[in-house]
C-alpha cells in the first residue's frame, strides 16, 4: 500500500494503480474529481488553481512530476527547482485532498514512443523555440488523465499555448475531461508568477518587469492603434529595455491561435517570451477583453 494519510488529510500516492483505484472508488461514490497537474515548486499561481478546483469539485488532486520528456535541455531539467517539503506544506494549507507523486519509472518505460499531430501548435512560438516540448507535455498529461480520469483539469493562462495544445489533444483524442483556464497570478509589481522567477538576480528581477510593461503598453496602444503599429511600438519599447533579449512578441486571435494583422478577432491576445540573463520568461495578456489578465 503506497498511500498514506498525513495528519492534515493530504493523501499521497506514488503508484498509478493505487491512485487510479482510489479515485475510481470516490467516483463510484458520486464524487467529482478536480485535477491540477504541476511540476512542483508551487507558488501562488498553482495555489489559485487548487482553490479553483476546490470551489468546483468534490475531490482535489494535484500531481507533482518534473516531466523529463518536455525538457529539450538536460541542464534545464537538472536545474528545475525541486521544493517538495514546502510544496507539501502549501498543499495542506490549501486543503488539497490528494497528491500524486510518481517517480519517472512509474510514468515511463524506456522503449516508449509518443507522437501526436498538433498541427501548427507545436511549430510556432514556444513550439518553435522548444522543439518537442509540447509532445512531451501532451505525452505526460495524457498519461495523467488516463490514470486519474478527472472530471475537470485546471491550467494557468500563463502558458496559453499549453492550454491550446492540451485542449486540442482533448478534442482530438475525445478525452472526457473539461479544461478550466485560470487567470495569471502576478506579483504586486506585475511580474507573472513562475517557478523559474526564483533564479532571477535582484537586477534581473527589476529588468523582468519589461514584459509586463510591454503587455500593458500593448493593451493601451490596441485601443487606438492598428495591430501592425501596436506590434512595432511594443517591439521598439522592448529593444530599449536593458537586459531583455526578446524571443517573440506577437498578437494572436485567442480562439484560433493564429497571428492577427487586423482587429477582426473576438478575443485578441498578446504573447511574449524573453530571456533575462539565462532565465526565460513567458507572459501574455488579453487585449480586448474586459478582464485585463
Ligand atoms: O505546466 C506545467 O507545469 C507542465 O507543463 C505540466 C502541465 C504539469 C505537464 O508536465
py3Dmol code that shows the C-alpha trace and the ligand (Angstrom):
import py3Dmol

protein = """\
ATOM      1  CA  UNK A   1       0.000   0.000   0.000  1.00  0.00           C
ATOM      2  CA  UNK A   2       1.724   3.185  -1.119  1.00  0.00           C
ATOM      3  CA  UNK A   3      -0.918   5.644   0.004  1.00  0.00           C
ATOM      4  CA  UNK A   4      -0.693   7.070   3.478  1.00  0.00           C
ATOM      5  CA  UNK A   5      -2.794   9.578   5.275  1.00  0.00           C
ATOM      6  CA  UNK A   6      -0.943  12.608   6.594  1.00  0.00           C
ATOM      7  CA  UNK A   7      -2.089  14.350   9.756  1.00  0.00           C
ATOM      8  CA  UNK A   8      -3.616  17.114   7.600  1.00  0.00           C
ATOM      9  CA  UNK A   9      -5.641  14.798   5.365  1.00  0.00           C
ATOM     10  CA  UNK A  10      -3.404  15.083   2.322  1.00  0.00           C
ATOM     11  CA  UNK A  11      -3.202  11.553   0.919  1.00  0.00           C
ATOM     12  CA  UNK A  12      -0.070  10.861  -1.101  1.00  0.00           C
ATOM     13  CA  UNK A  13       0.144   8.206  -3.800  1.00  0.00           C
ATOM     14  CA  UNK A  14       3.231   7.180  -5.744  1.00  0.00           C
ATOM     15  CA  UNK A  15       1.764   4.379  -7.840  1.00  0.00           C
ATOM     16  CA  UNK A  16      -0.592   4.808 -10.773  1.00  0.00           C
ATOM     17  CA  UNK A  17      -2.554   1.697  -9.973  1.00  0.00           C
ATOM     18  CA  UNK A  18      -3.209   2.753  -6.374  1.00  0.00           C
ATOM     19  CA  UNK A  19      -4.412   6.269  -7.137  1.00  0.00           C
ATOM     20  CA  UNK A  20      -6.478   5.016 -10.078  1.00  0.00           C
ATOM     21  CA  UNK A  21      -8.237   2.539  -7.804  1.00  0.00           C
ATOM     22  CA  UNK A  22      -8.742   5.103  -5.026  1.00  0.00           C
ATOM     23  CA  UNK A  23     -10.247   7.687  -7.404  1.00  0.00           C
ATOM     24  CA  UNK A  24     -12.474   5.052  -9.008  1.00  0.00           C
ATOM     25  CA  UNK A  25     -13.958   4.359  -5.581  1.00  0.00           C
ATOM     26  CA  UNK A  26     -14.549   8.052  -4.970  1.00  0.00           C
ATOM     27  CA  UNK A  27     -16.147   8.431  -8.407  1.00  0.00           C
ATOM     28  CA  UNK A  28     -18.406   5.450  -7.744  1.00  0.00           C
ATOM     29  CA  UNK A  29     -19.481   7.192  -4.538  1.00  0.00           C
ATOM     30  CA  UNK A  30     -20.613  10.144  -6.700  1.00  0.00           C
ATOM     31  CA  UNK A  31     -17.655  12.492  -6.083  1.00  0.00           C
ATOM     32  CA  UNK A  32     -16.381  14.786  -8.847  1.00  0.00           C
ATOM     33  CA  UNK A  33     -12.615  14.942  -9.324  1.00  0.00           C
ATOM     34  CA  UNK A  34     -10.679  18.173  -9.999  1.00  0.00           C
ATOM     35  CA  UNK A  35      -7.078  17.808 -11.153  1.00  0.00           C
ATOM     36  CA  UNK A  36      -4.191  20.303 -11.024  1.00  0.00           C
ATOM     37  CA  UNK A  37      -1.082  18.975 -12.815  1.00  0.00           C
ATOM     38  CA  UNK A  38       2.191  20.633 -11.745  1.00  0.00           C
ATOM     39  CA  UNK A  39       5.932  20.147 -11.759  1.00  0.00           C
ATOM     40  CA  UNK A  40       6.168  21.345  -8.149  1.00  0.00           C
ATOM     41  CA  UNK A  41       7.975  24.462  -6.843  1.00  0.00           C
ATOM     42  CA  UNK A  42       4.471  25.624  -6.079  1.00  0.00           C
ATOM     43  CA  UNK A  43       3.667  29.333  -5.978  1.00  0.00           C
ATOM     44  CA  UNK A  44       0.516  31.436  -5.653  1.00  0.00           C
ATOM     45  CA  UNK A  45      -0.353  30.716  -9.312  1.00  0.00           C
ATOM     46  CA  UNK A  46      -0.550  26.966  -8.637  1.00  0.00           C
ATOM     47  CA  UNK A  47      -2.411  27.545  -5.387  1.00  0.00           C
ATOM     48  CA  UNK A  48      -5.042  29.588  -7.222  1.00  0.00           C
ATOM     49  CA  UNK A  49      -5.623  26.508  -9.403  1.00  0.00           C
ATOM     50  CA  UNK A  50      -6.024  24.348  -6.286  1.00  0.00           C
ATOM     51  CA  UNK A  51      -8.520  26.867  -4.953  1.00  0.00           C
ATOM     52  CA  UNK A  52     -10.438  26.944  -8.249  1.00  0.00           C
ATOM     53  CA  UNK A  53     -10.550  23.130  -8.214  1.00  0.00           C
ATOM     54  CA  UNK A  54     -11.763  23.126  -4.623  1.00  0.00           C
ATOM     55  CA  UNK A  55     -14.572  25.549  -5.488  1.00  0.00           C
ATOM     56  CA  UNK A  56     -15.737  23.456  -8.432  1.00  0.00           C
ATOM     57  CA  UNK A  57     -15.214  19.822  -7.481  1.00  0.00           C
ATOM     58  CA  UNK A  58     -15.569  17.448  -4.513  1.00  0.00           C
ATOM     59  CA  UNK A  59     -12.056  15.994  -4.531  1.00  0.00           C
ATOM     60  CA  UNK A  60      -8.915  17.949  -5.468  1.00  0.00           C
ATOM     61  CA  UNK A  61      -5.960  16.006  -6.840  1.00  0.00           C
ATOM     62  CA  UNK A  62      -2.610  17.668  -7.535  1.00  0.00           C
ATOM     63  CA  UNK A  63       0.310  15.952  -9.243  1.00  0.00           C
ATOM     64  CA  UNK A  64       3.944  16.880  -8.821  1.00  0.00           C
ATOM     65  CA  UNK A  65       6.118  15.361 -11.521  1.00  0.00           C
ATOM     66  CA  UNK A  66       9.077  17.028 -13.201  1.00  0.00           C
ATOM     67  CA  UNK A  67       8.435  15.518 -16.602  1.00  0.00           C
ATOM     68  CA  UNK A  68      11.715  14.718 -18.404  1.00  0.00           C
ATOM     69  CA  UNK A  69      10.182  14.391 -21.874  1.00  0.00           C
ATOM     70  CA  UNK A  70       9.151  18.054 -22.069  1.00  0.00           C
ATOM     71  CA  UNK A  71      12.669  19.410 -21.453  1.00  0.00           C
ATOM     72  CA  UNK A  72      14.797  19.771 -24.554  1.00  0.00           C
ATOM     73  CA  UNK A  73      17.737  20.948 -22.462  1.00  0.00           C
ATOM     74  CA  UNK A  74      19.206  18.440 -19.996  1.00  0.00           C
ATOM     75  CA  UNK A  75      20.676  21.207 -17.821  1.00  0.00           C
ATOM     76  CA  UNK A  76      17.263  22.891 -17.585  1.00  0.00           C
ATOM     77  CA  UNK A  77      15.786  19.592 -16.343  1.00  0.00           C
ATOM     78  CA  UNK A  78      18.565  19.135 -13.779  1.00  0.00           C
ATOM     79  CA  UNK A  79      18.244  22.716 -12.557  1.00  0.00           C
ATOM     80  CA  UNK A  80      14.456  22.796 -12.369  1.00  0.00           C
ATOM     81  CA  UNK A  81      13.571  23.847  -8.792  1.00  0.00           C
ATOM     82  CA  UNK A  82      12.508  20.975  -6.517  1.00  0.00           C
ATOM     83  CA  UNK A  83      10.958  22.070  -3.225  1.00  0.00           C
ATOM     84  CA  UNK A  84       8.874  19.100  -2.063  1.00  0.00           C
ATOM     85  CA  UNK A  85       8.860  19.916   1.661  1.00  0.00           C
ATOM     86  CA  UNK A  86       7.481  23.421   1.082  1.00  0.00           C
ATOM     87  CA  UNK A  87       5.107  22.137  -1.605  1.00  0.00           C
ATOM     88  CA  UNK A  88       3.562  19.660   0.854  1.00  0.00           C
ATOM     89  CA  UNK A  89       3.014  22.432   3.403  1.00  0.00           C
ATOM     90  CA  UNK A  90       1.312  24.590   0.766  1.00  0.00           C
ATOM     91  CA  UNK A  91      -0.908  21.760  -0.441  1.00  0.00           C
ATOM     92  CA  UNK A  92      -2.004  21.069   3.126  1.00  0.00           C
ATOM     93  CA  UNK A  93      -2.617  24.754   3.815  1.00  0.00           C
ATOM     94  CA  UNK A  94      -4.769  24.959   0.666  1.00  0.00           C
ATOM     95  CA  UNK A  95      -6.675  21.795   1.613  1.00  0.00           C
ATOM     96  CA  UNK A  96      -5.676  19.737  -1.396  1.00  0.00           C
ATOM     97  CA  UNK A  97      -7.049  16.228  -0.835  1.00  0.00           C
ATOM     98  CA  UNK A  98      -4.683  14.031  -2.814  1.00  0.00           C
ATOM     99  CA  UNK A  99      -1.161  14.342  -4.184  1.00  0.00           C
ATOM    100  CA  UNK A 100       0.106  12.091  -6.948  1.00  0.00           C
ATOM    101  CA  UNK A 101       3.890  11.967  -6.658  1.00  0.00           C
ATOM    102  CA  UNK A 102       5.276   9.327  -9.020  1.00  0.00           C
ATOM    103  CA  UNK A 103       8.883   8.520  -9.877  1.00  0.00           C
ATOM    104  CA  UNK A 104       9.984   8.706 -13.516  1.00  0.00           C
ATOM    105  CA  UNK A 105       9.999   4.868 -13.796  1.00  0.00           C
ATOM    106  CA  UNK A 106       6.368   4.797 -12.713  1.00  0.00           C
ATOM    107  CA  UNK A 107       5.341   7.031 -15.615  1.00  0.00           C
ATOM    108  CA  UNK A 108       7.645   5.844 -18.413  1.00  0.00           C
ATOM    109  CA  UNK A 109       9.242   2.711 -19.686  1.00  0.00           C
ATOM    110  CA  UNK A 110      12.422   3.017 -21.690  1.00  0.00           C
ATOM    111  CA  UNK A 111      11.016   1.920 -25.073  1.00  0.00           C
ATOM    112  CA  UNK A 112       8.141   4.350 -25.190  1.00  0.00           C
ATOM    113  CA  UNK A 113       7.272   6.420 -28.273  1.00  0.00           C
ATOM    114  CA  UNK A 114       4.697   9.224 -28.367  1.00  0.00           C
ATOM    115  CA  UNK A 115       3.690  11.333 -31.347  1.00  0.00           C
ATOM    116  CA  UNK A 116       0.541  13.385 -31.634  1.00  0.00           C
ATOM    117  CA  UNK A 117      -0.200  15.708 -34.523  1.00  0.00           C
ATOM    118  CA  UNK A 118      -0.681  19.182 -33.115  1.00  0.00           C
ATOM    119  CA  UNK A 119      -0.948  20.985 -36.457  1.00  0.00           C
ATOM    120  CA  UNK A 120       0.809  24.341 -36.240  1.00  0.00           C
ATOM    121  CA  UNK A 121       0.519  24.477 -32.477  1.00  0.00           C
ATOM    122  CA  UNK A 122       3.910  22.955 -31.803  1.00  0.00           C
ATOM    123  CA  UNK A 123       5.656  24.709 -34.679  1.00  0.00           C
ATOM    124  CA  UNK A 124       5.104  28.315 -33.618  1.00  0.00           C
ATOM    125  CA  UNK A 125       6.192  30.498 -30.659  1.00  0.00           C
ATOM    126  CA  UNK A 126       7.131  28.143 -27.768  1.00  0.00           C
ATOM    127  CA  UNK A 127       6.883  25.120 -30.041  1.00  0.00           C
ATOM    128  CA  UNK A 128       9.431  26.613 -32.439  1.00  0.00           C
ATOM    129  CA  UNK A 129      11.856  27.687 -29.722  1.00  0.00           C
ATOM    130  CA  UNK A 130      11.494  24.473 -27.689  1.00  0.00           C
ATOM    131  CA  UNK A 131      11.167  21.667 -30.273  1.00  0.00           C
ATOM    132  CA  UNK A 132       9.485  18.582 -28.811  1.00  0.00           C
ATOM    133  CA  UNK A 133       8.317  20.438 -25.701  1.00  0.00           C
ATOM    134  CA  UNK A 134       4.588  20.112 -26.394  1.00  0.00           C
ATOM    135  CA  UNK A 135       4.980  16.491 -27.478  1.00  0.00           C
ATOM    136  CA  UNK A 136       6.407  15.853 -24.004  1.00  0.00           C
ATOM    137  CA  UNK A 137       3.657  17.891 -22.340  1.00  0.00           C
ATOM    138  CA  UNK A 138       0.872  16.042 -24.169  1.00  0.00           C
ATOM    139  CA  UNK A 139       2.553  12.701 -23.502  1.00  0.00           C
ATOM    140  CA  UNK A 140       2.558  13.198 -19.732  1.00  0.00           C
ATOM    141  CA  UNK A 141      -0.787  14.996 -19.473  1.00  0.00           C
ATOM    142  CA  UNK A 142      -2.441  12.225 -21.464  1.00  0.00           C
ATOM    143  CA  UNK A 143      -0.939   9.623 -19.091  1.00  0.00           C
ATOM    144  CA  UNK A 144      -2.077  11.618 -16.078  1.00  0.00           C
ATOM    145  CA  UNK A 145      -5.607  11.999 -17.480  1.00  0.00           C
ATOM    146  CA  UNK A 146      -5.675   8.293 -18.243  1.00  0.00           C
ATOM    147  CA  UNK A 147      -4.564   7.411 -14.700  1.00  0.00           C
ATOM    148  CA  UNK A 148      -6.730   9.866 -12.770  1.00  0.00           C
ATOM    149  CA  UNK A 149      -9.758  10.250 -15.079  1.00  0.00           C
ATOM    150  CA  UNK A 150     -10.567  13.714 -13.685  1.00  0.00           C
ATOM    151  CA  UNK A 151     -13.852  15.464 -14.443  1.00  0.00           C
ATOM    152  CA  UNK A 152     -12.103  18.851 -14.599  1.00  0.00           C
ATOM    153  CA  UNK A 153      -8.443  19.769 -15.125  1.00  0.00           C
ATOM    154  CA  UNK A 154      -7.147  23.222 -14.195  1.00  0.00           C
ATOM    155  CA  UNK A 155      -4.417  25.054 -16.111  1.00  0.00           C
ATOM    156  CA  UNK A 156      -2.995  28.558 -15.789  1.00  0.00           C
ATOM    157  CA  UNK A 157      -3.447  31.087 -18.568  1.00  0.00           C
ATOM    158  CA  UNK A 158       0.242  31.926 -18.206  1.00  0.00           C
ATOM    159  CA  UNK A 159       1.240  29.158 -20.610  1.00  0.00           C
ATOM    160  CA  UNK A 160      -1.573  29.991 -23.001  1.00  0.00           C
ATOM    161  CA  UNK A 161      -0.110  27.915 -25.805  1.00  0.00           C
ATOM    162  CA  UNK A 162      -0.033  24.900 -23.461  1.00  0.00           C
ATOM    163  CA  UNK A 163      -3.762  25.418 -22.823  1.00  0.00           C
ATOM    164  CA  UNK A 164      -4.348  25.477 -26.607  1.00  0.00           C
ATOM    165  CA  UNK A 165      -2.273  22.317 -27.059  1.00  0.00           C
ATOM    166  CA  UNK A 166      -3.990  20.389 -24.239  1.00  0.00           C
ATOM    167  CA  UNK A 167      -7.446  21.472 -25.445  1.00  0.00           C
ATOM    168  CA  UNK A 168      -6.510  20.293 -28.952  1.00  0.00           C
ATOM    169  CA  UNK A 169      -5.399  16.901 -27.587  1.00  0.00           C
ATOM    170  CA  UNK A 170      -8.569  16.519 -25.517  1.00  0.00           C
ATOM    171  CA  UNK A 171     -10.742  17.206 -28.591  1.00  0.00           C
ATOM    172  CA  UNK A 172      -8.677  15.053 -30.923  1.00  0.00           C
ATOM    173  CA  UNK A 173      -8.461  12.060 -28.575  1.00  0.00           C
ATOM    174  CA  UNK A 174     -12.014  12.566 -27.284  1.00  0.00           C
ATOM    175  CA  UNK A 175     -10.825  12.572 -23.671  1.00  0.00           C
ATOM    176  CA  UNK A 176     -13.694  13.009 -21.247  1.00  0.00           C
ATOM    177  CA  UNK A 177     -12.378  15.938 -19.198  1.00  0.00           C
ATOM    178  CA  UNK A 178     -13.256  19.639 -19.054  1.00  0.00           C
ATOM    179  CA  UNK A 179     -10.353  22.064 -19.210  1.00  0.00           C
ATOM    180  CA  UNK A 180     -10.650  25.071 -16.903  1.00  0.00           C
ATOM    181  CA  UNK A 181      -8.329  28.007 -17.597  1.00  0.00           C
ATOM    182  CA  UNK A 182      -7.498  30.228 -14.612  1.00  0.00           C
ATOM    183  CA  UNK A 183      -6.156  33.796 -14.755  1.00  0.00           C
ATOM    184  CA  UNK A 184      -2.472  34.650 -14.445  1.00  0.00           C
ATOM    185  CA  UNK A 185      -1.439  35.486 -10.889  1.00  0.00           C
ATOM    186  CA  UNK A 186       1.015  38.372 -10.710  1.00  0.00           C
ATOM    187  CA  UNK A 187       3.407  39.749  -8.131  1.00  0.00           C
ATOM    188  CA  UNK A 188       2.411  43.170  -6.758  1.00  0.00           C
ATOM    189  CA  UNK A 189       4.514  44.900  -9.425  1.00  0.00           C
ATOM    190  CA  UNK A 190       3.059  42.872 -12.307  1.00  0.00           C
ATOM    191  CA  UNK A 191       5.573  40.075 -12.905  1.00  0.00           C
ATOM    192  CA  UNK A 192       3.671  36.881 -13.712  1.00  0.00           C
ATOM    193  CA  UNK A 193       4.341  34.199 -11.098  1.00  0.00           C
ATOM    194  CA  UNK A 194       6.558  31.373 -12.284  1.00  0.00           C
ATOM    195  CA  UNK A 195       8.620  28.665 -10.614  1.00  0.00           C
ATOM    196  CA  UNK A 196      11.630  29.989 -12.513  1.00  0.00           C
ATOM    197  CA  UNK A 197      11.412  33.517 -11.063  1.00  0.00           C
ATOM    198  CA  UNK A 198      13.466  32.416  -8.036  1.00  0.00           C
ATOM    199  CA  UNK A 199      16.504  32.253 -10.315  1.00  0.00           C
ATOM    200  CA  UNK A 200      16.370  35.948 -11.269  1.00  0.00           C
ATOM    201  CA  UNK A 201      19.087  38.073  -9.644  1.00  0.00           C
ATOM    202  CA  UNK A 202      17.825  41.275  -7.967  1.00  0.00           C
ATOM    203  CA  UNK A 203      18.875  43.248 -11.059  1.00  0.00           C
ATOM    204  CA  UNK A 204      17.222  40.781 -13.461  1.00  0.00           C
ATOM    205  CA  UNK A 205      14.107  40.781 -11.296  1.00  0.00           C
ATOM    206  CA  UNK A 206      13.761  44.534 -11.949  1.00  0.00           C
ATOM    207  CA  UNK A 207      14.566  44.120 -15.654  1.00  0.00           C
ATOM    208  CA  UNK A 208      11.969  41.338 -15.974  1.00  0.00           C
ATOM    209  CA  UNK A 209       9.187  43.882 -15.416  1.00  0.00           C
ATOM    210  CA  UNK A 210       9.713  44.969 -19.029  1.00  0.00           C
ATOM    211  CA  UNK A 211       7.496  42.054 -20.095  1.00  0.00           C
ATOM    212  CA  UNK A 212       4.541  43.218 -18.022  1.00  0.00           C
ATOM    213  CA  UNK A 213       5.114  46.803 -19.140  1.00  0.00           C
ATOM    214  CA  UNK A 214       5.249  45.686 -22.780  1.00  0.00           C
ATOM    215  CA  UNK A 215       1.923  43.879 -22.396  1.00  0.00           C
ATOM    216  CA  UNK A 216       0.172  46.790 -20.678  1.00  0.00           C
ATOM    217  CA  UNK A 217       1.598  49.109 -23.347  1.00  0.00           C
ATOM    218  CA  UNK A 218       0.154  46.774 -25.988  1.00  0.00           C
ATOM    219  CA  UNK A 219      -3.204  46.863 -24.245  1.00  0.00           C
ATOM    220  CA  UNK A 220      -3.209  50.675 -24.250  1.00  0.00           C
ATOM    221  CA  UNK A 221      -1.990  51.018 -27.828  1.00  0.00           C
ATOM    222  CA  UNK A 222      -4.502  48.460 -29.030  1.00  0.00           C
ATOM    223  CA  UNK A 223      -7.354  50.826 -28.126  1.00  0.00           C
ATOM    224  CA  UNK A 224      -6.338  53.387 -30.760  1.00  0.00           C
ATOM    225  CA  UNK A 225      -3.664  51.867 -32.999  1.00  0.00           C
ATOM    226  CA  UNK A 226      -3.616  49.149 -35.645  1.00  0.00           C
ATOM    227  CA  UNK A 227      -2.130  45.746 -34.804  1.00  0.00           C
ATOM    228  CA  UNK A 228       0.854  46.425 -37.034  1.00  0.00           C
ATOM    229  CA  UNK A 229       1.558  49.732 -35.275  1.00  0.00           C
ATOM    230  CA  UNK A 230       0.981  48.204 -31.819  1.00  0.00           C
ATOM    231  CA  UNK A 231       3.481  45.420 -32.544  1.00  0.00           C
ATOM    232  CA  UNK A 232       6.009  47.898 -33.963  1.00  0.00           C
ATOM    233  CA  UNK A 233       5.862  50.204 -30.938  1.00  0.00           C
ATOM    234  CA  UNK A 234       5.932  47.409 -28.359  1.00  0.00           C
ATOM    235  CA  UNK A 235       8.906  45.736 -30.053  1.00  0.00           C
ATOM    236  CA  UNK A 236      10.764  49.021 -30.135  1.00  0.00           C
ATOM    237  CA  UNK A 237       9.953  49.527 -26.415  1.00  0.00           C
ATOM    238  CA  UNK A 238      11.373  46.064 -25.703  1.00  0.00           C
ATOM    239  CA  UNK A 239      14.512  46.849 -27.704  1.00  0.00           C
ATOM    240  CA  UNK A 240      15.085  49.842 -25.426  1.00  0.00           C
ATOM    241  CA  UNK A 241      14.839  47.777 -22.217  1.00  0.00           C
ATOM    242  CA  UNK A 242      18.201  46.824 -20.674  1.00  0.00           C
ATOM    243  CA  UNK A 243      18.889  43.128 -20.114  1.00  0.00           C
ATOM    244  CA  UNK A 244      15.948  41.939 -22.220  1.00  0.00           C
ATOM    245  CA  UNK A 245      16.539  39.573 -25.129  1.00  0.00           C
ATOM    246  CA  UNK A 246      13.115  39.349 -26.751  1.00  0.00           C
ATOM    247  CA  UNK A 247      12.350  35.994 -28.387  1.00  0.00           C
ATOM    248  CA  UNK A 248       8.903  36.951 -29.641  1.00  0.00           C
ATOM    249  CA  UNK A 249       6.171  39.471 -29.169  1.00  0.00           C
ATOM    250  CA  UNK A 250       3.047  38.538 -31.140  1.00  0.00           C
ATOM    251  CA  UNK A 251      -0.625  39.378 -31.305  1.00  0.00           C
ATOM    252  CA  UNK A 252      -2.905  36.393 -31.908  1.00  0.00           C
ATOM    253  CA  UNK A 253      -6.543  35.502 -32.215  1.00  0.00           C
ATOM    254  CA  UNK A 254      -7.001  33.889 -28.791  1.00  0.00           C
ATOM    255  CA  UNK A 255      -9.553  31.366 -30.064  1.00  0.00           C
ATOM    256  CA  UNK A 256      -7.844  30.130 -33.241  1.00  0.00           C
ATOM    257  CA  UNK A 257      -4.300  30.776 -32.005  1.00  0.00           C
ATOM    258  CA  UNK A 258      -3.338  32.297 -35.359  1.00  0.00           C
ATOM    259  CA  UNK A 259      -1.435  35.571 -35.843  1.00  0.00           C
ATOM    260  CA  UNK A 260      -3.590  38.643 -36.434  1.00  0.00           C
ATOM    261  CA  UNK A 261      -2.859  41.518 -38.750  1.00  0.00           C
ATOM    262  CA  UNK A 262      -6.158  43.302 -38.368  1.00  0.00           C
ATOM    263  CA  UNK A 263      -8.576  43.751 -35.498  1.00  0.00           C
ATOM    264  CA  UNK A 264     -11.103  41.127 -36.537  1.00  0.00           C
ATOM    265  CA  UNK A 265     -10.982  38.717 -33.608  1.00  0.00           C
ATOM    266  CA  UNK A 266     -13.495  38.494 -30.812  1.00  0.00           C
ATOM    267  CA  UNK A 267     -10.698  37.877 -28.314  1.00  0.00           C
ATOM    268  CA  UNK A 268      -7.180  39.073 -29.018  1.00  0.00           C
ATOM    269  CA  UNK A 269      -4.140  38.092 -27.017  1.00  0.00           C
ATOM    270  CA  UNK A 270      -0.581  39.433 -26.912  1.00  0.00           C
ATOM    271  CA  UNK A 271       2.098  36.835 -26.176  1.00  0.00           C
ATOM    272  CA  UNK A 272       5.672  37.470 -25.213  1.00  0.00           C
ATOM    273  CA  UNK A 273       8.821  35.492 -24.406  1.00  0.00           C
ATOM    274  CA  UNK A 274      12.184  36.917 -23.467  1.00  0.00           C
ATOM    275  CA  UNK A 275      15.454  35.920 -21.893  1.00  0.00           C
ATOM    276  CA  UNK A 276      16.759  37.870 -18.940  1.00  0.00           C
ATOM    277  CA  UNK A 277      20.279  36.613 -18.399  1.00  0.00           C
ATOM    278  CA  UNK A 278      19.881  32.824 -18.530  1.00  0.00           C
ATOM    279  CA  UNK A 279      16.229  32.796 -17.472  1.00  0.00           C
ATOM    280  CA  UNK A 280      13.401  32.548 -19.996  1.00  0.00           C
ATOM    281  CA  UNK A 281      10.150  34.235 -19.108  1.00  0.00           C
ATOM    282  CA  UNK A 282       6.819  33.973 -20.898  1.00  0.00           C
ATOM    283  CA  UNK A 283       3.719  36.068 -20.331  1.00  0.00           C
ATOM    284  CA  UNK A 284       0.533  37.111 -22.120  1.00  0.00           C
ATOM    285  CA  UNK A 285      -2.458  39.405 -21.814  1.00  0.00           C
ATOM    286  CA  UNK A 286      -5.836  39.704 -23.472  1.00  0.00           C
ATOM    287  CA  UNK A 287      -6.041  42.961 -25.388  1.00  0.00           C
ATOM    288  CA  UNK A 288      -9.762  43.361 -25.935  1.00  0.00           C
ATOM    289  CA  UNK A 289     -11.371  41.516 -23.102  1.00  0.00           C
ATOM    290  CA  UNK A 290     -12.978  43.163 -20.060  1.00  0.00           C
ATOM    291  CA  UNK A 291     -10.695  41.269 -17.708  1.00  0.00           C
ATOM    292  CA  UNK A 292      -7.187  42.583 -18.309  1.00  0.00           C
ATOM    293  CA  UNK A 293      -5.349  39.452 -17.160  1.00  0.00           C
TER     294      UNK A 293
END
"""
ligand_1 = """\
10
LIG
O 2.602 23.463 -16.796
C 3.287 22.566 -16.245
O 3.732 22.680 -15.098
C 3.593 21.296 -17.023
O 3.766 21.560 -18.367
C 2.540 20.195 -16.816
C 1.194 20.606 -17.360
C 2.427 19.864 -15.337
C 2.963 18.920 -17.546
O 4.170 18.439 -17.073
"""
view = py3Dmol.view(width=600, height=400)
view.addModel(protein, "pdb")
view.setStyle({"model": 0}, {"cartoon": {"style": "trace"}})
view.addModel(ligand_1, "xyz")
view.setStyle({"model": 1}, {"stick": {}})
view.zoomTo()
view.show()
